[in-house]
């Protein structure tokens, strides 16, 4: 699947959900809760959430296991130092 420049923006929007909930590296959200927050806050469509998740996983910002989305250390660093998060 081709990546679009917007995929990074969607991934950063997804990270902003973790930031808003004040989650730290190695803390998790239910996949359904992350997707719901993404959609309710009008960050994109369901396909955009999937693209955001794929992009964030490819960069090591997030991982998925047992229907949980875990913020990794690189993801927490991106939140702290990446600037420009929503």
PDB file of N, CA, C and O in Angstrom, chain B, residues numbered from 101:
ATOM      1  N   UNK B 101       0.844  -1.182   0.000  1.00  0.00           N
ATOM      2  CA  UNK B 101       0.000   0.000   0.000  1.00  0.00           C
ATOM      3  C   UNK B 101       0.886   1.241   0.000  1.00  0.00           C
ATOM      4  O   UNK B 101       1.808   1.354   0.808  1.00  0.00           O
ATOM      5  N   UNK B 102       0.606   2.155  -0.894  1.00  0.00           N
ATOM      6  CA  UNK B 102       1.389   3.378  -1.002  1.00  0.00           C
ATOM      7  C   UNK B 102       1.090   4.295   0.184  1.00  0.00           C
ATOM      8  O   UNK B 102      -0.034   4.367   0.681  1.00  0.00           O
ATOM      9  N   UNK B 103       2.124   4.980   0.608  1.00  0.00           N
ATOM     10  CA  UNK B 103       1.956   5.952   1.699  1.00  0.00           C
ATOM     11  C   UNK B 103       1.778   7.333   1.101  1.00  0.00           C
ATOM     12  O   UNK B 103       2.437   7.700   0.127  1.00  0.00           O
ATOM     13  N   UNK B 104       0.902   8.069   1.685  1.00  0.00           N
ATOM     14  CA  UNK B 104       0.645   9.431   1.248  1.00  0.00           C
ATOM     15  C   UNK B 104       1.243  10.395   2.256  1.00  0.00           C
ATOM     16  O   UNK B 104       1.396  10.046   3.427  1.00  0.00           O
ATOM     17  N   UNK B 105       1.586  11.616   1.819  1.00  0.00           N
ATOM     18  CA  UNK B 105       2.110  12.597   2.784  1.00  0.00           C
ATOM     19  C   UNK B 105       1.159  12.817   3.955  1.00  0.00           C
ATOM     20  O   UNK B 105       1.599  13.120   5.065  1.00  0.00           O
ATOM     21  N   UNK B 106      -0.124  12.670   3.718  1.00  0.00           N
ATOM     22  CA  UNK B 106      -1.101  12.880   4.791  1.00  0.00           C
ATOM     23  C   UNK B 106      -1.019  11.797   5.862  1.00  0.00           C
ATOM     24  O   UNK B 106      -1.455  12.017   6.992  1.00  0.00           O
ATOM     25  N   UNK B 107      -0.463  10.621   5.522  1.00  0.00           N
ATOM     26  CA  UNK B 107      -0.372   9.542   6.511  1.00  0.00           C
ATOM     27  C   UNK B 107       0.409   9.986   7.741  1.00  0.00           C
ATOM     28  O   UNK B 107       0.058   9.618   8.862  1.00  0.00           O
ATOM     29  N   UNK B 108       1.463  10.771   7.546  1.00  0.00           N
ATOM     30  CA  UNK B 108       2.226  11.273   8.688  1.00  0.00           C
ATOM     31  C   UNK B 108       1.362  12.198   9.539  1.00  0.00           C
ATOM     32  O   UNK B 108       1.412  12.141  10.768  1.00  0.00           O
ATOM     33  N   UNK B 109       0.586  13.033   8.903  1.00  0.00           N
ATOM     34  CA  UNK B 109      -0.306  13.930   9.644  1.00  0.00           C
ATOM     35  C   UNK B 109      -1.326  13.143  10.450  1.00  0.00           C
ATOM     36  O   UNK B 109      -1.606  13.476  11.601  1.00  0.00           O
ATOM     37  N   UNK B 110      -1.879  12.104   9.847  1.00  0.00           N
ATOM     38  CA  UNK B 110      -2.833  11.267  10.567  1.00  0.00           C
ATOM     39  C   UNK B 110      -2.160  10.553  11.731  1.00  0.00           C
ATOM     40  O   UNK B 110      -2.749  10.423  12.805  1.00  0.00           O
ATOM     41  N   UNK B 111      -0.935  10.090  11.526  1.00  0.00           N
ATOM     42  CA  UNK B 111      -0.194   9.411  12.604  1.00  0.00           C
ATOM     43  C   UNK B 111       0.082  10.370  13.753  1.00  0.00           C
ATOM     44  O   UNK B 111      -0.020   9.994  14.921  1.00  0.00           O
ATOM     45  N   UNK B 112       0.430  11.602  13.424  1.00  0.00           N
ATOM     46  CA  UNK B 112       0.666  12.602  14.473  1.00  0.00           C
ATOM     47  C   UNK B 112      -0.636  12.912  15.223  1.00  0.00           C
ATOM     48  O   UNK B 112      -0.624  13.132  16.434  1.00  0.00           O
ATOM     49  N   UNK B 113      -1.745  12.928  14.500  1.00  0.00           N
ATOM     50  CA  UNK B 113      -3.044  13.131  15.149  1.00  0.00           C
ATOM     51  C   UNK B 113      -3.316  11.978  16.113  1.00  0.00           C
ATOM     52  O   UNK B 113      -3.811  12.191  17.219  1.00  0.00           O
ATOM     53  N   UNK B 114      -2.993  10.770  15.693  1.00  0.00           N
ATOM     54  CA  UNK B 114      -3.165   9.607  16.562  1.00  0.00           C
ATOM     55  C   UNK B 114      -2.290   9.724  17.811  1.00  0.00           C
ATOM     56  O   UNK B 114      -2.738   9.414  18.915  1.00  0.00           O
ATOM     57  N   UNK B 115      -1.054  10.169  17.640  1.00  0.00           N
ATOM     58  CA  UNK B 115      -0.186  10.373  18.810  1.00  0.00           C
ATOM     59  C   UNK B 115      -0.762  11.424  19.753  1.00  0.00           C
ATOM     60  O   UNK B 115      -0.585  11.343  20.968  1.00  0.00           O
ATOM     61  N   UNK B 116      -1.451  12.405  19.186  1.00  0.00           N
ATOM     62  CA  UNK B 116      -2.016  13.459  20.034  1.00  0.00           C
ATOM     63  C   UNK B 116      -3.076  12.912  20.992  1.00  0.00           C
ATOM     64  O   UNK B 116      -3.318  13.497  22.048  1.00  0.00           O
ATOM     65  N   UNK B 117      -3.704  11.800  20.631  1.00  0.00           N
ATOM     66  CA  UNK B 117      -4.669  11.162  21.534  1.00  0.00           C
ATOM     67  C   UNK B 117      -3.940  10.647  22.771  1.00  0.00           C
ATOM     68  O   UNK B 117      -4.416  10.810  23.895  1.00  0.00           O
ATOM     69  N   UNK B 118      -2.780  10.022  22.556  1.00  0.00           N
ATOM     70  CA  UNK B 118      -1.976   9.549  23.686  1.00  0.00           C
ATOM     71  C   UNK B 118      -1.501  10.734  24.526  1.00  0.00           C
ATOM     72  O   UNK B 118      -1.483  10.672  25.755  1.00  0.00           O
ATOM     73  N   UNK B 119      -1.121  11.802  23.850  1.00  0.00           N
ATOM     74  CA  UNK B 119      -0.658  13.001  24.544  1.00  0.00           C
ATOM     75  C   UNK B 119      -1.784  13.598  25.398  1.00  0.00           C
ATOM     76  O   UNK B 119      -1.560  13.967  26.551  1.00  0.00           O
ATOM     77  N   UNK B 120      -2.971  13.693  24.844  1.00  0.00           N
ATOM     78  CA  UNK B 120      -4.101  14.277  25.569  1.00  0.00           C
ATOM     79  C   UNK B 120      -4.474  13.454  26.806  1.00  0.00           C
ATOM     80  O   UNK B 120      -4.934  13.998  27.810  1.00  0.00           O
ATOM     81  N   UNK B 121      -4.274  12.158  26.721  1.00  0.00           N
ATOM     82  CA  UNK B 121      -4.577  11.278  27.858  1.00  0.00           C
ATOM     83  C   UNK B 121      -3.398  11.146  28.810  1.00  0.00           C
ATOM     84  O   UNK B 121      -3.450  10.399  29.787  1.00  0.00           O
ATOM     85  N   UNK B 122      -2.321  11.892  28.506  1.00  0.00           N
ATOM     86  CA  UNK B 122      -1.123  11.911  29.339  1.00  0.00           C
ATOM     87  C   UNK B 122      -0.526  10.514  29.535  1.00  0.00           C
ATOM     88  O   UNK B 122      -0.053  10.168  30.618  1.00  0.00           O
ATOM     89  N   UNK B 123      -0.560   9.728  28.465  1.00  0.00           N
ATOM     90  CA  UNK B 123       0.023   8.393  28.516  1.00  0.00           C
ATOM     91  C   UNK B 123       1.515   8.471  28.229  1.00  0.00           C
ATOM     92  O   UNK B 123       1.972   9.318  27.461  1.00  0.00           O
ATOM     93  N   UNK B 124       2.251   7.589  28.847  1.00  0.00           N
ATOM     94  CA  UNK B 124       3.706   7.542  28.699  1.00  0.00           C
ATOM     95  C   UNK B 124       4.103   6.302  27.928  1.00  0.00           C
ATOM     96  O   UNK B 124       3.273   5.444  27.625  1.00  0.00           O
ATOM     97  N   UNK B 125       5.388   6.220  27.614  1.00  0.00           N
ATOM     98  CA  UNK B 125       5.909   5.052  26.903  1.00  0.00           C
ATOM     99  C   UNK B 125       5.531   3.780  27.655  1.00  0.00           C
ATOM    100  O   UNK B 125       5.579   3.735  28.885  1.00  0.00           O
ATOM    101  N   UNK B 126       5.164   2.772  26.919  1.00  0.00           N
ATOM    102  CA  UNK B 126       4.775   1.452  27.411  1.00  0.00           C
ATOM    103  C   UNK B 126       3.367   1.426  28.004  1.00  0.00           C
ATOM    104  O   UNK B 126       2.962   0.412  28.573  1.00  0.00           O
ATOM    105  N   UNK B 127       2.617   2.518  27.882  1.00  0.00           N
ATOM    106  CA  UNK B 127       1.215   2.507  28.297  1.00  0.00           C
ATOM    107  C   UNK B 127       0.353   2.320  27.048  1.00  0.00           C
ATOM    108  O   UNK B 127       0.752   2.668  25.937  1.00  0.00           O
ATOM    109  N   UNK B 128      -0.827   1.767  27.260  1.00  0.00           N
ATOM    110  CA  UNK B 128      -1.665   1.362  26.131  1.00  0.00           C
ATOM    111  C   UNK B 128      -3.069   1.917  26.212  1.00  0.00           C
ATOM    112  O   UNK B 128      -3.553   2.323  27.269  1.00  0.00           O
ATOM    113  N   UNK B 129      -3.711   1.918  25.040  1.00  0.00           N
ATOM    114  CA  UNK B 129      -5.136   2.207  24.893  1.00  0.00           C
ATOM    115  C   UNK B 129      -5.761   1.026  24.162  1.00  0.00           C
ATOM    116  O   UNK B 129      -5.095   0.361  23.368  1.00  0.00           O
ATOM    117  N   UNK B 130      -7.006   0.770  24.421  1.00  0.00           N
ATOM    118  CA  UNK B 130      -7.705  -0.221  23.606  1.00  0.00           C
ATOM    119  C   UNK B 130      -7.744   0.298  22.170  1.00  0.00           C
ATOM    120  O   UNK B 130      -7.934   1.492  21.940  1.00  0.00           O
ATOM    121  N   UNK B 131      -7.568  -0.582  21.233  1.00  0.00           N
ATOM    122  CA  UNK B 131      -7.602  -0.211  19.821  1.00  0.00           C
ATOM    123  C   UNK B 131      -8.924   0.477  19.490  1.00  0.00           C
ATOM    124  O   UNK B 131      -8.945   1.477  18.773  1.00  0.00           O
ATOM    125  N   UNK B 132     -10.017  -0.056  20.009  1.00  0.00           N
ATOM    126  CA  UNK B 132     -11.336   0.529  19.733  1.00  0.00           C
ATOM    127  C   UNK B 132     -11.461   1.936  20.324  1.00  0.00           C
ATOM    128  O   UNK B 132     -12.104   2.799  19.727  1.00  0.00           O
ATOM    129  N   UNK B 133     -10.854   2.176  21.488  1.00  0.00           N
ATOM    130  CA  UNK B 133     -10.904   3.512  22.101  1.00  0.00           C
ATOM    131  C   UNK B 133     -10.084   4.517  21.288  1.00  0.00           C
ATOM    132  O   UNK B 133     -10.497   5.661  21.101  1.00  0.00           O
ATOM    133  N   UNK B 134      -8.922   4.078  20.811  1.00  0.00           N
ATOM    134  CA  UNK B 134      -8.080   4.959  19.996  1.00  0.00           C
ATOM    135  C   UNK B 134      -8.808   5.319  18.702  1.00  0.00           C
ATOM    136  O   UNK B 134      -8.814   6.478  18.285  1.00  0.00           O
ATOM    137  N   UNK B 135      -9.416   4.321  18.076  1.00  0.00           N
ATOM    138  CA  UNK B 135     -10.133   4.573  16.821  1.00  0.00           C
ATOM    139  C   UNK B 135     -11.331   5.479  17.055  1.00  0.00           C
ATOM    140  O   UNK B 135     -11.589   6.393  16.271  1.00  0.00           O
ATOM    141  N   UNK B 136     -12.061   5.225  18.132  1.00  0.00           N
ATOM    142  CA  UNK B 136     -13.220   6.052  18.458  1.00  0.00           C
ATOM    143  C   UNK B 136     -12.814   7.508  18.677  1.00  0.00           C
ATOM    144  O   UNK B 136     -13.455   8.419  18.153  1.00  0.00           O
ATOM    145  N   UNK B 137     -11.757   7.725  19.447  1.00  0.00           N
ATOM    146  CA  UNK B 137     -11.286   9.096  19.699  1.00  0.00           C
ATOM    147  C   UNK B 137     -10.861   9.768  18.393  1.00  0.00           C
ATOM    148  O   UNK B 137     -11.157  10.944  18.179  1.00  0.00           O
ATOM    149  N   UNK B 138     -10.179   9.039  17.529  1.00  0.00           N
ATOM    150  CA  UNK B 138      -9.737   9.561  16.236  1.00  0.00           C
ATOM    151  C   UNK B 138     -10.940  10.026  15.414  1.00  0.00           C
ATOM    152  O   UNK B 138     -10.920  11.109  14.831  1.00  0.00           O
ATOM    153  N   UNK B 139     -11.974   9.207  15.375  1.00  0.00           N
ATOM    154  CA  UNK B 139     -13.149   9.532  14.567  1.00  0.00           C
ATOM    155  C   UNK B 139     -14.014  10.607  15.207  1.00  0.00           C
ATOM    156  O   UNK B 139     -14.490  11.507  14.514  1.00  0.00           O
ATOM    157  N   UNK B 140     -14.226  10.529  16.517  1.00  0.00           N
ATOM    158  CA  UNK B 140     -15.072  11.505  17.216  1.00  0.00           C
ATOM    159  C   UNK B 140     -14.460  12.908  17.145  1.00  0.00           C
ATOM    160  O   UNK B 140     -15.178  13.903  17.048  1.00  0.00           O
ATOM    161  N   UNK B 141     -13.132  12.975  17.194  1.00  0.00           N
ATOM    162  CA  UNK B 141     -12.464  14.277  17.142  1.00  0.00           C
ATOM    163  C   UNK B 141     -12.232  14.747  15.699  1.00  0.00           C
ATOM    164  O   UNK B 141     -11.501  15.709  15.462  1.00  0.00           O
ATOM    165  N   UNK B 142     -12.858  14.063  14.747  1.00  0.00           N
ATOM    166  CA  UNK B 142     -12.781  14.429  13.326  1.00  0.00           C
ATOM    167  C   UNK B 142     -11.347  14.541  12.818  1.00  0.00           C
ATOM    168  O   UNK B 142     -11.016  15.452  12.060  1.00  0.00           O
ATOM    169  N   UNK B 143     -10.502  13.607  13.244  1.00  0.00           N
ATOM    170  CA  UNK B 143      -9.122  13.583  12.779  1.00  0.00           C
ATOM    171  C   UNK B 143      -9.007  12.929  11.409  1.00  0.00           C
ATOM    172  O   UNK B 143      -7.989  13.070  10.731  1.00  0.00           O
ATOM    173  N   UNK B 144     -10.035  12.225  11.010  1.00  0.00           N
ATOM    174  CA  UNK B 144     -10.051  11.566   9.710  1.00  0.00           C
ATOM    175  C   UNK B 144     -11.136  10.510   9.665  1.00  0.00           C
ATOM    176  O   UNK B 144     -11.950  10.374  10.578  1.00  0.00           O
ATOM    177  N   UNK B 145     -11.118   9.760   8.561  1.00  0.00           N
ATOM    178  CA  UNK B 145     -12.085   8.688   8.343  1.00  0.00           C
ATOM    179  C   UNK B 145     -11.510   7.363   8.841  1.00  0.00           C
ATOM    180  O   UNK B 145     -10.336   7.306   9.206  1.00  0.00           O
ATOM    181  N   UNK B 146     -12.307   6.305   8.862  1.00  0.00           N
ATOM    182  CA  UNK B 146     -11.783   5.004   9.298  1.00  0.00           C
ATOM    183  C   UNK B 146     -10.544   4.558   8.508  1.00  0.00           C
ATOM    184  O   UNK B 146      -9.607   4.010   9.089  1.00  0.00           O
ATOM    185  N   UNK B 147     -10.537   4.788   7.202  1.00  0.00           N
ATOM    186  CA  UNK B 147      -9.368   4.418   6.391  1.00  0.00           C
ATOM    187  C   UNK B 147      -8.146   5.253   6.786  1.00  0.00           C
ATOM    188  O   UNK B 147      -7.015   4.771   6.723  1.00  0.00           O
ATOM    189  N   UNK B 148      -8.374   6.492   7.189  1.00  0.00           N
ATOM    190  CA  UNK B 148      -7.274   7.356   7.626  1.00  0.00           C
ATOM    191  C   UNK B 148      -6.694   6.856   8.940  1.00  0.00           C
ATOM    192  O   UNK B 148      -5.486   6.935   9.160  1.00  0.00           O
ATOM    193  N   UNK B 149      -7.560   6.337   9.821  1.00  0.00           N
ATOM    194  CA  UNK B 149      -7.073   5.762  11.071  1.00  0.00           C
ATOM    195  C   UNK B 149      -6.170   4.570  10.781  1.00  0.00           C
ATOM    196  O   UNK B 149      -5.102   4.431  11.378  1.00  0.00           O
ATOM    197  N   UNK B 150      -6.600   3.717   9.869  1.00  0.00           N
ATOM    198  CA  UNK B 150      -5.790   2.551   9.503  1.00  0.00           C
ATOM    199  C   UNK B 150      -4.445   2.984   8.930  1.00  0.00           C
ATOM    200  O   UNK B 150      -3.413   2.396   9.255  1.00  0.00           O
ATOM    201  N   UNK B 151      -4.451   4.005   8.084  1.00  0.00           N
ATOM    202  CA  UNK B 151      -3.209   4.521   7.508  1.00  0.00           C
ATOM    203  C   UNK B 151      -2.321   5.123   8.600  1.00  0.00           C
ATOM    204  O   UNK B 151      -1.103   4.945   8.586  1.00  0.00           O
ATOM    205  N   UNK B 152      -2.935   5.829   9.535  1.00  0.00           N
ATOM    206  CA  UNK B 152      -2.183   6.433  10.647  1.00  0.00           C
ATOM    207  C   UNK B 152      -1.519   5.356  11.486  1.00  0.00           C
ATOM    208  O   UNK B 152      -0.352   5.471  11.860  1.00  0.00           O
ATOM    209  N   UNK B 153      -2.268   4.322  11.771  1.00  0.00           N
ATOM    210  CA  UNK B 153      -1.747   3.227  12.579  1.00  0.00           C
ATOM    211  C   UNK B 153      -0.600   2.513  11.861  1.00  0.00           C
ATOM    212  O   UNK B 153       0.428   2.213  12.469  1.00  0.00           O
ATOM    213  N   UNK B 154      -0.777   2.247  10.578  1.00  0.00           N
ATOM    214  CA  UNK B 154       0.286   1.602   9.799  1.00  0.00           C
ATOM    215  C   UNK B 154       1.543   2.459   9.764  1.00  0.00           C
ATOM    216  O   UNK B 154       2.654   1.955   9.929  1.00  0.00           O
ATOM    217  N   UNK B 155       1.359   3.761   9.547  1.00  0.00           N
ATOM    218  CA  UNK B 155       2.504   4.666   9.472  1.00  0.00           C
ATOM    219  C   UNK B 155       3.218   4.740  10.820  1.00  0.00           C
ATOM    220  O   UNK B 155       4.444   4.640  10.882  1.00  0.00           O
ATOM    221  N   UNK B 156       2.459   4.914  11.889  1.00  0.00           N
ATOM    222  CA  UNK B 156       3.049   5.017  13.232  1.00  0.00           C
ATOM    223  C   UNK B 156       3.771   3.720  13.604  1.00  0.00           C
ATOM    224  O   UNK B 156       4.833   3.757  14.225  1.00  0.00           O
ATOM    225  N   UNK B 157       3.209   2.599  13.231  1.00  0.00           N
ATOM    226  CA  UNK B 157       3.863   1.313  13.508  1.00  0.00           C
ATOM    227  C   UNK B 157       5.147   1.175  12.692  1.00  0.00           C
ATOM    228  O   UNK B 157       6.145   0.656  13.193  1.00  0.00           O
ATOM    229  N   UNK B 158       5.132   1.630  11.453  1.00  0.00           N
ATOM    230  CA  UNK B 158       6.324   1.511  10.608  1.00  0.00           C
ATOM    231  C   UNK B 158       7.489   2.335  11.153  1.00  0.00           C
ATOM    232  O   UNK B 158       8.651   1.996  10.928  1.00  0.00           O
ATOM    233  N   UNK B 159       7.179   3.411  11.866  1.00  0.00           N
ATOM    234  CA  UNK B 159       8.220   4.252  12.469  1.00  0.00           C
ATOM    235  C   UNK B 159       8.548   3.834  13.895  1.00  0.00           C
ATOM    236  O   UNK B 159       9.439   4.400  14.527  1.00  0.00           O
ATOM    237  N   UNK B 160       7.825   2.842  14.397  1.00  0.00           N
ATOM    238  CA  UNK B 160       8.068   2.368  15.750  1.00  0.00           C
ATOM    239  C   UNK B 160       7.467   3.241  16.827  1.00  0.00           C
ATOM    240  O   UNK B 160       7.841   3.126  17.994  1.00  0.00           O
ATOM    241  N   UNK B 161       6.537   4.119  16.459  1.00  0.00           N
ATOM    242  CA  UNK B 161       5.902   4.999  17.439  1.00  0.00           C
ATOM    243  C   UNK B 161       4.873   4.252  18.279  1.00  0.00           C
ATOM    244  O   UNK B 161       4.691   4.542  19.461  1.00  0.00           O
ATOM    245  N   UNK B 162       4.206   3.290  17.656  1.00  0.00           N
ATOM    246  CA  UNK B 162       3.152   2.523  18.310  1.00  0.00           C
ATOM    247  C   UNK B 162       3.328   1.044  17.984  1.00  0.00           C
ATOM    248  O   UNK B 162       3.913   0.683  16.963  1.00  0.00           O
ATOM    249  N   UNK B 163       2.815   0.200  18.865  1.00  0.00           N
ATOM    250  CA  UNK B 163       2.758  -1.228  18.582  1.00  0.00           C
ATOM    251  C   UNK B 163       1.358  -1.714  18.929  1.00  0.00           C
ATOM    252  O   UNK B 163       0.642  -1.072  19.698  1.00  0.00           O
ATOM    253  N   UNK B 164       0.977  -2.842  18.363  1.00  0.00           N
ATOM    254  CA  UNK B 164      -0.346  -3.410  18.615  1.00  0.00           C
ATOM    255  C   UNK B 164      -0.174  -4.836  19.106  1.00  0.00           C
ATOM    256  O   UNK B 164       0.601  -5.615  18.551  1.00  0.00           O
ATOM    257  N   UNK B 165      -0.906  -5.158  20.151  1.00  0.00           N
ATOM    258  CA  UNK B 165      -0.912  -6.518  20.667  1.00  0.00           C
ATOM    259  C   UNK B 165      -2.207  -6.730  21.441  1.00  0.00           C
ATOM    260  O   UNK B 165      -2.569  -5.914  22.289  1.00  0.00           O
ATOM    261  N   UNK B 166      -2.895  -7.811  21.154  1.00  0.00           N
ATOM    262  CA  UNK B 166      -4.123  -8.168  21.866  1.00  0.00           C
ATOM    263  C   UNK B 166      -5.152  -7.031  21.868  1.00  0.00           C
ATOM    264  O   UNK B 166      -5.750  -6.733  22.902  1.00  0.00           O
ATOM    265  N   UNK B 167      -5.354  -6.404  20.711  1.00  0.00           N
ATOM    266  CA  UNK B 167      -6.320  -5.306  20.558  1.00  0.00           C
ATOM    267  C   UNK B 167      -6.015  -4.100  21.431  1.00  0.00           C
ATOM    268  O   UNK B 167      -6.910  -3.334  21.788  1.00  0.00           O
ATOM    269  N   UNK B 168      -4.741  -3.940  21.769  1.00  0.00           N
ATOM    270  CA  UNK B 168      -4.273  -2.765  22.509  1.00  0.00           C
ATOM    271  C   UNK B 168      -3.233  -2.045  21.654  1.00  0.00           C
ATOM    272  O   UNK B 168      -2.434  -2.683  20.968  1.00  0.00           O
ATOM    273  N   UNK B 169      -3.250  -0.719  21.699  1.00  0.00           N
ATOM    274  CA  UNK B 169      -2.251   0.087  21.009  1.00  0.00           C
ATOM    275  C   UNK B 169      -1.320   0.636  22.076  1.00  0.00           C
ATOM    276  O   UNK B 169      -1.748   1.367  22.969  1.00  0.00           O
ATOM    277  N   UNK B 170      -0.056   0.282  21.979  1.00  0.00           N
ATOM    278  CA  UNK B 170       0.923   0.682  22.990  1.00  0.00           C
ATOM    279  C   UNK B 170       1.807   1.792  22.441  1.00  0.00           C
ATOM    280  O   UNK B 170       2.302   1.713  21.317  1.00  0.00           O
ATOM    281  N   UNK B 171       1.997   2.827  23.253  1.00  0.00           N
ATOM    282  CA  UNK B 171       2.923   3.900  22.928  1.00  0.00           C
ATOM    283  C   UNK B 171       4.336   3.416  23.243  1.00  0.00           C
ATOM    284  O   UNK B 171       4.614   2.994  24.365  1.00  0.00           O
ATOM    285  N   UNK B 172       5.216   3.476  22.268  1.00  0.00           N
ATOM    286  CA  UNK B 172       6.594   3.039  22.466  1.00  0.00           C
ATOM    287  C   UNK B 172       7.457   4.219  22.914  1.00  0.00           C
ATOM    288  O   UNK B 172       7.015   5.368  22.910  1.00  0.00           O
ATOM    289  N   UNK B 173       8.694   3.911  23.301  1.00  0.00           N
ATOM    290  CA  UNK B 173       9.622   4.982  23.684  1.00  0.00           C
ATOM    291  C   UNK B 173       9.846   5.958  22.523  1.00  0.00           C
ATOM    292  O   UNK B 173       9.821   7.168  22.746  1.00  0.00           O
ATOM    293  N   UNK B 174      10.064   5.475  21.282  1.00  0.00           N
ATOM    294  CA  UNK B 174      10.202   6.434  20.180  1.00  0.00           C
ATOM    295  C   UNK B 174       8.938   7.272  19.969  1.00  0.00           C
ATOM    296  O   UNK B 174       9.029   8.444  19.605  1.00  0.00           O
ATOM    297  N   UNK B 175       7.773   6.685  20.193  1.00  0.00           N
ATOM    298  CA  UNK B 175       6.530   7.445  20.070  1.00  0.00           C
ATOM    299  C   UNK B 175       6.418   8.519  21.136  1.00  0.00           C
ATOM    300  O   UNK B 175       5.981   9.636  20.857  1.00  0.00           O
ATOM    301  N   UNK B 176       6.810   8.184  22.350  1.00  0.00           N
ATOM    302  CA  UNK B 176       6.793   9.168  23.439  1.00  0.00           C
ATOM    303  C   UNK B 176       7.788  10.290  23.161  1.00  0.00           C
ATOM    304  O   UNK B 176       7.517  11.454  23.455  1.00  0.00           O
ATOM    305  N   UNK B 177       8.936   9.938  22.596  1.00  0.00           N
ATOM    306  CA  UNK B 177       9.918  10.965  22.229  1.00  0.00           C
ATOM    307  C   UNK B 177       9.366  11.865  21.132  1.00  0.00           C
ATOM    308  O   UNK B 177       9.575  13.078  21.155  1.00  0.00           O
ATOM    309  N   UNK B 178       8.669  11.281  20.185  1.00  0.00           N
ATOM    310  CA  UNK B 178       8.082  12.084  19.110  1.00  0.00           C
ATOM    311  C   UNK B 178       7.059  13.060  19.671  1.00  0.00           C
ATOM    312  O   UNK B 178       6.976  14.202  19.221  1.00  0.00           O
ATOM    313  N   UNK B 179       6.286  12.617  20.647  1.00  0.00           N
ATOM    314  CA  UNK B 179       5.320  13.512  21.302  1.00  0.00           C
ATOM    315  C   UNK B 179       6.058  14.636  22.004  1.00  0.00           C
ATOM    316  O   UNK B 179       5.676  15.800  21.886  1.00  0.00           O
ATOM    317  N   UNK B 180       7.114  14.299  22.734  1.00  0.00           N
ATOM    318  CA  UNK B 180       7.829  15.289  23.533  1.00  0.00           C
ATOM    319  C   UNK B 180       8.649  16.254  22.685  1.00  0.00           C
ATOM    320  O   UNK B 180       8.703  17.449  22.976  1.00  0.00           O
ATOM    321  N   UNK B 181       9.284  15.738  21.641  1.00  0.00           N
ATOM    322  CA  UNK B 181      10.242  16.558  20.898  1.00  0.00           C
ATOM    323  C   UNK B 181       9.877  16.777  19.436  1.00  0.00           C
ATOM    324  O   UNK B 181      10.532  17.554  18.741  1.00  0.00           O
ATOM    325  N   UNK B 182       8.834  16.095  18.964  1.00  0.00           N
ATOM    326  CA  UNK B 182       8.466  16.176  17.555  1.00  0.00           C
ATOM    327  C   UNK B 182       7.871  17.511  17.171  1.00  0.00           C
ATOM    328  O   UNK B 182       7.901  17.913  16.007  1.00  0.00           O
ATOM    329  N   UNK B 183       7.333  18.188  18.156  1.00  0.00           N
ATOM    330  CA  UNK B 183       6.712  19.481  17.863  1.00  0.00           C
ATOM    331  C   UNK B 183       5.582  19.328  16.868  1.00  0.00           C
ATOM    332  O   UNK B 183       5.503  18.312  16.179  1.00  0.00           O
ATOM    333  N   UNK B 184       4.747  20.270  16.782  1.00  0.00           N
ATOM    334  CA  UNK B 184       3.713  20.294  15.797  1.00  0.00           C
ATOM    335  C   UNK B 184       2.619  19.247  15.958  1.00  0.00           C
ATOM    336  O   UNK B 184       1.815  19.060  15.045  1.00  0.00           O
ATOM    337  N   UNK B 185       2.570  18.561  17.093  1.00  0.00           N
ATOM    338  CA  UNK B 185       1.457  17.642  17.290  1.00  0.00           C
ATOM    339  C   UNK B 185       0.209  18.472  17.464  1.00  0.00           C
ATOM    340  O   UNK B 185       0.261  19.610  17.930  1.00  0.00           O
ATOM    341  N   UNK B 186      -0.897  17.900  17.090  1.00  0.00           N
ATOM    342  CA  UNK B 186      -2.167  18.622  17.106  1.00  0.00           C
ATOM    343  C   UNK B 186      -2.592  18.938  18.504  1.00  0.00           C
ATOM    344  O   UNK B 186      -3.644  19.546  18.707  1.00  0.00           O
TER     345      UNK B 186
END
